[in-house]
Amino acid sequence: MKKSIHQLESIIATYSSLLQLLDEQKTSYKPLPNKWSKKELIGHLIDSAQSNIRRFIVAQYETKPNIVYAQDHWVIAAGYQNYPLADLVHFWILINKHAVRVLKNVPGDMLQNEVQTQELHSIEWLAADYNKHLLHHLHQILEMEEMPYP
């Protein structure tokens, strides 16, 4: 778990400054009506953080909770397309710092507690997967070398 926590801290440190350099107008561009803009992708990462934080916490006191979310509905309901970019980036930074704090507080004997998402996964596995998911979308947003995600 220490590796995942350290990696998440590194992701925040590295990518927050890059996200802050993005252009408001360019991040609002939607390539197709049914495709997310870069703002909406950042919003999706915020929603993912919220869902994963809930998983990390609830799995500590419930047995195999089922925690999924309808990502397209969340992005629309939150209205990320109309957020100021600076607010989205700040929100992304803060929620990920909170995720780090939550992960640091998970007792070692609970790291293998499981959560039902599409499949059953441990808190430890979810933390590592969360980082992969973040990197995949951050590279899309920042137009960097693609980082495949299953």
Secondary structure, DSSP 8 states (H G I E B T S, - for coil): -HHHHHHHHHHHHHHHHHHHTS-HHHHH--SSTTS--HHHHHHHHHHHHHHHHHHHHHTTTSSS-B----HHHHHHHHTGGGS-HHHHHHHHHHHHHHHHHHHHTS-GGGTT-EEESSSEEEHHHHHHHHHHHHHHHHHHHTT-S-----
